[in-house]
Amino acid sequence: MKGMKGMRKAGCKGSRSKARWVWLWGSVLLLACMFGAALMTAAVGTEPVKLVYVFSEDCGFCTSFAPKFEQAVRELPASQIERLNVHRQGELDKAMELGAEADIVYRPGWAGCG
């Protein structure tokens, strides 16, 4: 019996050591996740979110979508909404910088984008 107690103690000591390592690495991982989340929250909070609507007054799709867009953004502050008309060179350049792509379709008697 005396030998069994000694074995049990040794086994317990090993699992305590393992438990300490698990707690240590778990705590480190938790703190790293919390730090990462704090950084992401700080980064997101620094730049205001802006909704950019790129359109053409000659586009049938754009003119039919405009009332729906205006209704959807009615409750947003004006500073968060930007409208870029592709027929104005400066606004077209800005839209292209933001990643807008033009898909111009020409059909006789109809001008639009598709």
N, C-alpha and C positions, 0 to 999 in steps of 0.2 A: 504494500500500500504506500509505503514511504516513497518508493520509486515512481509510482503513478502520480503522486502529488507534485513531485519535481517536474515531471513531464507536462503536467497540466499548466504549471506556472510558466514553464518555458513557452508553451503554446500560447498562453494568454499574453505573454510579453511580446511575442512576435505579432499577434493580431493588434495589440495596442499600437505598436510601431507602425503597422500598416494603416491603421485607422488614423493615426496622426498625419501620415503622408497624404491620405485621401482628403482629410479635412484641409490640410495646408494647400494642396493643389486645387481643391474645389474652391477655397477662399480666393486664391490668386485668380482663378478663372472668372469667378463672380465679379471681383474688383475690376478685372480687365474689361469685362462686358459692360459694367456700369460706366467706366471711364470712356469707352467707345461710344456708348449711347449719349453721354453728356457732350462729347465732342460733336456728334452728329446733330444733336439738338441745337447746340450753339451755332453750328454752321448754317443750319436751315433757318434759324431765327434772324440771321444778319441780313439776308437779302429778301426784299419784299417779293411776293409772288405776283406775277403779272400775266394776264390773259391777252394773247396777241391774236388778232383776227386779220388775216391776209386776204384781200379781196380785190375784185375788179368790177367796176360799174358796168362793164360790157358783158359780164359773165351771167348767163341765165341761172346757173346753180347758186352763184353768190347772191344775186338779187332775190331769189326765192328763199334763201337761208337767212338773209339779213333780219327780217322781223323776228324769227325764232331766236337769233343771236341776241338781239336787243332785249327780248323778253327774258332770256336766261340771265343776262348780266345786269338787269335792272337794280338788283339789291347790292351789287358790288360798288365799292368806291371808284370814282372815275380815275383815280391814280393807279388802279390795278388793271385797267383796260387800255389796250392800245390797238388802234385800227390802222392797218397799213394798206394803202391803195397802190397796186402794182403799176399804175399809170403815172405815178410820181417817182422820178428816178431815185431820189433820196430814200423814199420809203421802200422801193423795190430792192435797193442795195441792202437796207437793214433787214428786210425779209429774207434775202438770200444768205446773209450772215447768220441768221437764226436757223437756217436749214430748210427754208421753203424751197420747193421744187415746182417749176412751171411745167404744165402739160397743156400746151396750147393746141386747140383743135380748130381748124378752119373748115367751115362748111359754107358754100355760097349762100349769101343772104342771112347768115347767122354768125355772130362772133361770140365765142365763149371758151371756157376751159373745160376740160373733161377728164 
